Amino acid sequence: MTTDLSRQPAHVQLRALDRHEISSRELLDLHLDRIDASPINAVVTRDDEAAQKAARAADERRARGENTGVLDGLPLTIKDSFETAGLRTTSGSEDLKLHVPERDADAVARLRHQGAVIMGKTNLPTYCQDLHTNNTLFGPTLNPHDPTRTVGGSSGGPAAAVAAHLTPADLGSDLAGSLRLPAHYCGVYGLRPTHGIVPARGHIPRPPGWLTTSDMVTPGPLARHPRDLDLMLTALTTQAPTENSPWRLDLPTPSKRVEQVRIAMWPEDPSCPVDSKTTQVLTLVKEAFSGAGAVVSHTAGPVSFGDSTRLFEQLLHATATATADDQAATEELAAAQELQDGDTSPRAAFLRHRTQTHRTWLRANEERATLRRTWQRFFTEYDVLITPAAPTSAIPADSRSLAIDGHQRNFFDQTGWANLTSHIGLPSLVVPVATTEDGLPIAVQIIGPPNADRFLLALAEECAPLLR
């Protein structure tokens, strides 16, 4: 059993630890051996000695009948954008190649508090700023299903590592689909939790040492089973002792079975077309849920896709300006002031958003609040919304274009469906469903109202036999 255990989901590995069928140190070594043998370049920084020490401590706790938390003794990897005390954190940047933090990011501290054994850091694009996972420090991460295809970004290393059984789970992050797109391309489950329930302090960017974070970036887990995401969610929403806060989060537990669920499906939109294979998969999903007794309805969407995208881009560019140096900010302002009033080019929109006044941002934030209210009303009629996760399966590695059944689209349409909720903060779950004839995964996205994270996970687990 020990030789195959690294291929099992995290909850199976934890059960084996609890039953003393394997030690944490043995389980760690199984995963380290897999990392050593892997050609995909997903795990880029390791500290075997510290991980082995943590695994021995977990084994000693079990021998004494003690247990630190829901992940006690489980080896995990962490996206290299999260600071890890004593372990190099680069965010894929040459500027940070020697950066060894003294303090864990808050989300990492919570995982350690629940007994996780941190065995390494996973790859990402420089400062999380691309939809391909590649950088000059470590090079590209390869898709385990086809090395000529992208793993997506920016949580490409985490998704690939989980898919290749190098780790049972990983901590990624999502600002503009950065967790969900790689989960889709690599065929794993990925949860962007309700925004704010998992702290992002210690995530780069922002720069090392900053206490504030983007108003949209959300840490979240990736794994091979929805039950594993639930375990990770428990750990990530349980405060570490150093946080010293009286608040405790108690997410609602699911109370509906699939035959009681009201499902809305938004399978297509002219603002972000999907290919024929993705359309077929969404049809299969509708048939599976309908066959299980759920009430499934088609919808044109609770909001305007185009208007939501425009607002998302405005808020995205605004939050990204926080770390710009003074010279770059001055140059952008000068360039924006030279724009013609009628210039509607992508460059003009980018500069206007990057240099918008505080008053303009406040108006945009009010528009976001209105949009949230629209979504909340929608979820009084439906329990969940199912959409495509992305327009296609994984595109060619390093391609800067996107083709939908032979028609060229904007490269960033890859995250168009994910970004319906990126600025709104709704829990959004990527669920692998099928594969193409070339063996590439295709997933769907399940969206729920705020704090319905566990409901999404329970629904995905209950329906997994129907969807695979």
C-alpha positions as CSV (number, residue, x, y, z in Angstrom):
1,M,0.0,0.0,0.0
2,T,2.8,2.4,0.8
3,T,4.1,2.3,-2.8
4,D,0.8,3.5,-4.2
5,L,-0.3,5.8,-1.4
6,S,1.1,8.9,-2.9
7,R,-1.4,8.5,-5.8
8,Q,-4.3,8.5,-3.4
9,P,-6.3,11.6,-2.4
10,A,-5.3,13.5,0.7
11,H,-8.1,12.2,2.9
12,V,-7.0,8.6,2.1
13,Q,-3.4,9.5,3.0
14,L,-4.6,11.0,6.3
15,R,-6.7,8.0,7.1
16,A,-3.6,5.8,6.6
17,L,-1.6,8.0,8.9
18,D,-4.3,7.8,11.6
19,R,-4.4,4.0,11.3
20,H,-0.7,3.8,11.6
21,E,-0.5,2.1,8.2
22,I,2.3,4.5,7.3
23,S,4.3,7.1,9.1
24,S,4.4,10.8,8.1
25,R,8.1,10.4,7.4
26,E,7.5,7.5,5.1
27,L,4.7,9.4,3.3
28,L,6.9,12.4,2.9
29,D,9.7,10.3,1.4
30,L,7.3,8.8,-1.1
31,H,6.4,12.2,-2.3
32,L,10.0,13.4,-2.3
33,D,10.9,10.4,-4.5
34,R,8.1,11.3,-6.9
35,I,9.4,14.9,-7.0
36,D,12.9,13.7,-7.7
37,A,11.7,11.6,-10.6
38,S,9.3,14.1,-12.1
39,P,10.2,15.8,-15.4
40,I,7.5,18.5,-15.2
41,N,9.4,21.1,-13.1
42,A,6.5,21.9,-10.8
43,V,8.3,21.9,-7.4
44,V,11.2,24.4,-7.6
45,T,12.4,24.9,-4.1
46,R,12.7,22.3,-1.3
47,D,14.0,22.0,2.2
48,D,14.0,18.2,2.9
49,E,15.7,18.5,6.2
50,A,13.0,20.9,7.7
51,A,10.2,18.7,6.2
52,Q,11.7,15.6,7.6
53,K,11.9,17.2,11.0
54,A,8.2,18.3,10.8
55,A,7.2,14.8,9.7
56,R,9.1,13.2,12.7
57,A,7.3,15.6,15.0
58,A,3.9,14.6,13.6
59,D,4.8,10.9,14.1
60,E,5.8,11.5,17.7
61,R,2.5,13.3,18.3
62,R,0.6,10.3,16.9
63,A,2.6,7.9,19.1
64,R,1.6,9.9,22.1
65,G,-2.0,10.0,21.0
66,E,-2.0,13.7,20.2
67,N,-3.1,15.4,17.1
68,T,-2.4,19.0,16.0
69,G,-5.1,19.4,13.4
70,V,-7.0,18.1,10.4
71,L,-3.8,17.9,8.3
72,D,-1.4,16.5,10.9
73,G,1.5,14.8,9.2
74,L,0.3,15.4,5.6
75,P,3.0,16.6,3.2
76,L,2.0,19.6,1.1
77,T,3.5,22.0,-1.3
78,I,2.9,25.7,-1.4
79,K,2.8,28.2,-4.3
80,D,6.0,30.2,-4.4
81,S,4.1,33.4,-4.0
82,F,3.4,32.7,-0.3
83,E,6.1,33.5,2.2
84,T,7.4,30.5,4.1
85,A,9.6,31.1,7.2
86,G,13.1,29.8,6.6
87,L,12.3,28.6,3.0
88,R,13.1,30.7,-0.1
89,T,10.2,32.6,-1.5
90,T,10.8,34.2,-4.9
91,S,7.4,34.7,-6.6
92,G,9.3,33.7,-9.7
93,S,11.4,36.9,-9.7
94,E,15.1,37.4,-10.1
95,D,14.8,40.2,-7.6
96,L,13.8,37.8,-4.9
97,K,16.0,34.8,-5.7
98,L,17.7,35.1,-2.3
99,H,14.6,36.1,-0.3
100,V,14.2,33.8,2.8
101,P,11.3,35.1,4.9
102,E,11.4,35.2,8.7
103,R,7.6,34.8,8.9
104,D,5.0,32.6,7.2
105,A,2.2,34.1,5.2
106,D,-0.9,33.9,7.3
107,A,-2.4,31.1,5.2
108,V,0.8,29.1,5.5
109,A,0.8,29.6,9.2
110,R,-2.7,28.3,9.4
111,L,-1.7,25.1,7.5
112,R,1.3,24.5,9.8
113,H,-1.0,25.1,12.8
114,Q,-3.1,22.2,11.5
115,G,-0.1,19.9,11.2
116,A,0.8,20.2,7.5
117,V,4.3,19.2,6.6
118,I,5.6,21.8,4.1
119,M,7.9,20.0,1.7
120,G,8.5,22.5,-1.1
121,K,7.4,25.5,-3.2
122,T,5.7,25.3,-6.6
123,N,6.4,27.2,-9.7
124,L,4.6,30.3,-11.1
125,P,5.1,33.2,-13.6
126,T,7.1,36.1,-12.3
127,Y,5.0,38.0,-9.7
128,C,2.0,35.9,-10.7
129,Q,1.5,38.0,-13.8
130,D,0.9,35.6,-16.7
131,L,-1.4,32.9,-17.9
132,H,1.6,30.6,-18.6
133,T,3.9,29.3,-15.8
134,N,7.4,30.2,-16.8
135,N,10.1,32.5,-15.4
136,T,13.8,33.1,-15.8
137,L,14.7,31.6,-12.4
138,F,13.2,28.1,-12.8
139,G,11.9,27.8,-16.4
140,P,8.6,26.4,-17.5
141,T,6.3,23.9,-15.8
142,L,5.0,21.2,-18.1
143,N,1.5,19.9,-18.3
144,P,1.4,16.3,-17.0
145,H,-1.2,15.4,-19.6
146,D,0.8,16.8,-22.6
147,P,4.1,18.6,-22.2
148,T,3.4,20.7,-25.3
149,R,0.4,22.3,-23.6
150,T,0.3,25.0,-21.0
151,V,-0.5,24.5,-17.3
152,G,-2.0,28.0,-17.2
153,G,-1.1,30.6,-14.6
154,S,-0.4,31.8,-12.3
155,S,-0.9,28.8,-10.0
156,G,0.4,26.5,-12.7
157,G,3.0,24.8,-10.6
158,P,0.5,23.9,-7.8
159,A,-2.0,22.5,-10.3
160,A,0.6,20.4,-12.2
161,A,2.1,19.1,-8.9
162,V,-1.3,17.9,-7.7
163,A,-2.1,16.4,-11.1
164,A,1.2,14.5,-11.2
165,H,0.8,13.1,-7.7
166,L,3.8,15.0,-6.4
167,T,1.7,16.4,-3.6
168,P,-1.8,15.5,-2.3
169,A,-2.8,19.2,-2.2
170,D,-1.3,22.7,-2.7
171,L,-2.0,26.2,-1.6
172,G,-2.5,28.5,-4.7
173,S,-3.9,32.0,-5.2
174,D,-6.5,33.6,-7.4
175,L,-6.8,37.2,-8.4
176,A,-7.8,36.9,-12.1
177,G,-8.5,33.2,-12.5
178,S,-5.0,32.3,-11.4
179,L,-6.0,29.2,-9.5
180,R,-9.0,28.1,-11.5
181,L,-7.5,28.2,-15.0
182,P,-4.6,25.9,-14.0
183,A,-7.0,23.6,-12.2
184,H,-9.0,23.3,-15.4
185,Y,-6.0,22.8,-17.7
186,C,-4.4,20.2,-15.4
187,G,-7.6,18.3,-14.5
188,V,-7.8,18.9,-10.7
189,Y,-10.2,20.5,-8.3
190,G,-9.6,24.1,-7.4
191,L,-11.5,26.3,-5.0
192,R,-11.4,30.1,-4.9
193,P,-13.0,30.5,-1.5
194,T,-15.4,33.3,-0.5
195,H,-13.2,36.4,-0.6
196,G,-11.9,37.4,2.9
197,I,-12.3,34.1,4.7
198,V,-8.6,33.1,4.0
199,P,-6.1,35.9,4.7
200,A,-3.7,36.9,2.0
201,R,-1.1,38.8,4.0
202,G,2.4,37.5,3.1
203,H,1.4,36.8,-0.6
204,I,3.8,38.3,-3.1
205,P,2.8,40.6,-4.7
206,R,2.4,42.8,-2.5
207,P,6.1,43.1,-1.7
208,P,7.7,41.3,1.2
209,G,6.8,43.0,4.5
210,W,3.6,44.6,3.4
211,L,0.6,44.2,5.7
212,T,-2.0,45.0,3.2
213,T,-3.0,43.0,0.1
214,S,-5.0,43.3,-3.1
215,D,-8.7,43.7,-2.6
216,M,-9.3,40.8,-5.0
217,V,-6.5,38.2,-4.4
218,T,-7.8,35.1,-2.7
219,P,-5.7,32.2,-1.4
220,G,-7.3,28.8,-2.1
221,P,-6.6,25.0,-2.3
222,L,-6.1,22.6,-5.1
223,A,-6.5,18.8,-4.8
224,R,-7.6,15.7,-6.5
225,H,-10.8,15.2,-4.6
226,P,-13.5,17.7,-3.2
227,R,-13.2,16.1,0.2
228,D,-9.5,17.2,0.2
229,L,-10.5,20.7,-0.5
230,D,-12.9,20.6,2.4
231,L,-10.0,19.6,4.7
232,M,-7.8,22.3,3.3
233,L,-10.6,24.8,3.7
234,T,-11.0,23.9,7.4
235,A,-7.3,24.4,8.0
236,L,-7.2,27.7,6.0
237,T,-10.2,29.2,7.9
238,T,-8.9,28.1,11.4
239,Q,-6.8,30.9,12.9
240,A,-3.3,30.2,14.0
241,P,-2.5,31.2,17.6
242,T,-0.4,34.2,16.5
243,E,-3.4,35.9,15.0
244,N,-4.8,36.8,18.4
245,S,-8.4,37.5,17.2
246,P,-11.7,36.7,19.0
247,W,-13.4,35.9,15.7
248,R,-14.1,32.3,14.6
249,L,-15.5,31.3,11.3
250,D,-18.2,28.6,11.1
251,L,-19.1,28.0,7.4
252,P,-22.6,26.5,6.9
253,T,-22.7,22.8,6.4
254,P,-24.6,21.4,3.4
255,S,-28.3,20.6,4.0
256,K,-29.5,19.7,0.5
257,R,-29.1,16.6,-1.5
258,V,-28.6,16.9,-5.3
259,E,-32.3,16.2,-6.0
260,Q,-33.2,19.3,-4.0
261,V,-30.7,21.6,-5.6
262,R,-31.9,24.4,-7.9
263,I,-29.2,24.7,-10.6
264,A,-28.8,27.5,-13.2
265,M,-26.6,26.9,-16.2
266,W,-24.9,29.7,-18.2
267,P,-23.3,27.7,-20.9
268,E,-22.4,30.4,-23.4
269,D,-22.2,34.1,-24.0
270,P,-21.1,36.0,-27.1
271,S,-18.7,38.1,-25.0
272,C,-16.7,34.9,-24.3
273,P,-17.4,32.0,-26.7
274,V,-16.4,28.4,-25.9
275,D,-15.4,25.7,-28.3
276,S,-17.7,22.8,-29.3
277,K,-16.1,20.3,-27.0
278,T,-16.7,22.5,-24.0
279,T,-20.3,22.9,-25.1
280,Q,-20.7,19.1,-25.3
281,V,-19.3,18.8,-21.7
282,L,-21.8,21.4,-20.4
283,T,-24.6,19.4,-22.0
284,L,-23.4,16.3,-20.3
285,V,-23.3,18.1,-17.0
286,K,-26.9,19.3,-17.5
287,E,-28.1,15.8,-18.3
288,A,-26.2,14.3,-15.3
289,F,-27.7,16.7,-12.8
290,S,-31.2,16.5,-14.4
291,G,-30.9,12.7,-14.3
292,A,-30.1,12.8,-10.6
293,G,-33.3,14.8,-9.9
294,A,-32.0,18.3,-9.7
295,V,-34.0,21.2,-11.2
296,V,-31.7,22.6,-14.0
297,S,-32.5,25.8,-15.8
298,H,-30.7,27.7,-18.6
299,T,-30.0,31.4,-18.0
300,A,-28.5,34.2,-20.0
301,G,-26.6,35.1,-16.8
302,P,-27.5,37.1,-13.8
303,V,-25.3,40.0,-15.0
304,S,-24.1,41.5,-18.3
305,F,-20.9,39.6,-19.2
306,G,-19.4,42.6,-21.0
307,D,-20.3,45.1,-18.2
308,S,-18.9,42.8,-15.5
309,T,-15.7,42.3,-17.4
310,R,-15.2,46.0,-18.0
311,L,-15.6,46.7,-14.2
312,F,-13.3,43.8,-13.3
313,E,-10.6,45.2,-15.6
314,Q,-11.0,48.6,-14.1
315,L,-10.6,47.3,-10.5
316,L,-7.9,44.9,-11.5
317,H,-5.6,47.6,-12.9
318,A,-6.4,49.9,-10.0
319,T,-5.3,47.4,-7.3
320,A,-2.1,46.5,-9.3
321,T,-0.9,50.1,-9.1
322,A,-0.1,49.9,-5.3
323,T,3.4,48.6,-5.8
324,A,4.4,50.6,-8.9
325,D,7.5,52.7,-8.2
326,D,7.2,56.5,-8.3
327,Q,8.9,56.9,-11.7
328,A,6.7,54.4,-13.4
329,A,3.6,55.9,-11.9
330,T,4.6,59.4,-13.0
331,E,5.3,58.2,-16.6
332,E,1.9,56.4,-16.7
333,L,0.1,59.5,-15.5
334,A,1.9,61.6,-18.2
335,A,0.9,59.1,-20.9
336,A,-2.7,59.0,-19.7
337,Q,-2.9,62.8,-19.9
338,E,-1.8,62.7,-23.5
339,L,-4.6,60.4,-24.6
340,Q,-7.2,61.7,-26.9
341,D,-10.8,61.7,-25.5
342,G,-12.0,59.3,-28.2
343,D,-9.2,56.8,-27.8
344,T,-10.9,53.5,-26.9
345,S,-7.9,51.3,-27.5
346,P,-6.9,48.6,-25.0
347,R,-3.8,50.7,-24.2
348,A,-5.9,53.8,-23.5
349,A,-8.2,51.8,-21.2
350,F,-5.2,50.4,-19.3
351,L,-3.7,53.8,-18.7
352,R,-6.9,55.3,-17.6
353,H,-7.6,52.5,-15.2
354,R,-4.0,52.7,-13.8
355,T,-4.2,56.4,-13.2
356,Q,-7.9,56.8,-12.2
357,T,-8.7,59.2,-9.4
358,H,-9.8,58.0,-6.0
359,R,-13.3,59.4,-6.8
360,T,-13.4,57.3,-9.9
361,W,-12.4,54.2,-8.0
362,L,-15.0,54.9,-5.3
363,R,-17.7,55.0,-8.1
364,A,-16.4,51.7,-9.5
365,N,-16.5,50.2,-6.0
366,E,-20.1,51.3,-5.7
367,E,-20.8,49.6,-9.0
368,R,-19.2,46.5,-7.6
369,A,-21.5,46.6,-4.6
370,T,-24.5,46.9,-6.9
371,L,-23.3,44.0,-8.9
372,R,-22.9,41.9,-5.7
373,R,-26.5,42.7,-4.8
374,T,-27.6,41.5,-8.2
375,W,-25.8,38.2,-7.7
376,Q,-27.3,37.9,-4.2
377,R,-30.8,38.3,-5.7
378,F,-30.0,35.7,-8.3
379,F,-29.1,33.2,-5.5
380,T,-32.5,33.6,-3.9
381,E,-33.8,31.8,-6.9
382,Y,-31.0,29.3,-7.5
383,D,-28.6,27.5,-5.2
384,V,-25.7,27.4,-7.7
385,L,-24.7,28.6,-11.1
386,I,-22.7,26.3,-13.5
387,T,-20.6,27.9,-16.2
388,P,-17.6,26.9,-18.4
389,A,-14.3,27.0,-16.5
390,A,-12.6,28.3,-19.7
391,P,-13.3,28.5,-23.4
392,T,-11.1,25.5,-24.3
393,S,-8.8,22.8,-23.0
394,A,-5.2,23.7,-22.4
395,I,-3.7,25.8,-25.2
396,P,-0.2,25.3,-26.6
397,A,2.6,26.2,-24.2
398,D,3.7,29.8,-24.5
399,S,1.1,30.6,-27.2
400,R,-0.1,34.2,-27.0
401,S,-3.3,33.6,-28.9
402,L,-6.5,31.8,-28.3
403,A,-8.5,30.0,-31.0
404,I,-12.1,29.0,-30.5
405,D,-13.1,26.5,-33.2
406,G,-10.7,28.2,-35.6
407,H,-11.7,31.8,-34.7
408,Q,-9.2,34.0,-33.0
409,R,-10.1,35.6,-29.6
410,N,-8.3,37.7,-27.1
411,F,-5.6,35.8,-25.3
412,F,-7.1,36.8,-21.9
413,D,-10.5,35.4,-22.8
414,Q,-9.0,32.2,-21.1
415,T,-10.1,33.6,-17.8
416,G,-13.2,35.4,-18.9
417,W,-15.6,33.0,-17.2
418,A,-13.5,32.9,-14.1
419,N,-13.5,36.6,-13.8
420,L,-17.2,36.9,-13.5
421,T,-16.6,36.4,-9.8
422,S,-13.0,37.6,-9.3
423,H,-14.0,41.1,-8.3
424,I,-17.3,40.0,-6.6
425,G,-15.7,37.5,-4.2
426,L,-18.1,34.6,-4.6
427,P,-16.9,31.1,-3.9
428,S,-16.1,29.4,-7.2
429,L,-15.1,25.8,-7.7
430,V,-13.5,24.2,-10.7
431,V,-14.6,20.6,-11.2
432,P,-12.9,18.3,-13.7
433,V,-15.5,16.5,-15.8
434,A,-14.1,15.0,-19.0
435,T,-11.2,14.8,-21.4
436,T,-10.8,15.6,-25.1
437,E,-9.8,12.9,-27.6
438,D,-6.2,14.1,-27.0
439,G,-6.5,13.4,-23.3
440,L,-6.7,17.0,-22.2
441,P,-9.0,17.8,-19.2
442,I,-12.1,19.9,-19.4
443,A,-13.8,21.2,-16.3
444,V,-16.8,23.3,-15.3
445,Q,-17.1,26.1,-12.8
446,I,-19.7,26.0,-10.0
447,I,-20.5,29.3,-8.4
448,G,-22.4,29.9,-5.2
449,P,-23.5,32.7,-2.9
450,P,-21.1,34.1,-0.2
451,N,-20.0,31.5,2.3
452,A,-21.5,28.5,0.4
453,D,-18.0,27.0,0.0
454,R,-18.9,23.7,1.7
455,F,-22.1,23.4,-0.2
456,L,-20.2,23.6,-3.5
457,L,-17.7,21.0,-2.3
458,A,-20.4,18.6,-1.1
459,L,-22.3,19.0,-4.4
460,A,-19.2,18.2,-6.3
461,E,-18.5,15.1,-4.2
462,E,-22.0,13.8,-4.4
463,C,-22.1,14.2,-8.2
464,A,-18.6,13.1,-9.0
465,P,-19.7,9.6,-10.1
466,L,-22.2,11.3,-12.4
467,L,-19.7,13.7,-14.0
468,R,-16.8,11.4,-14.6
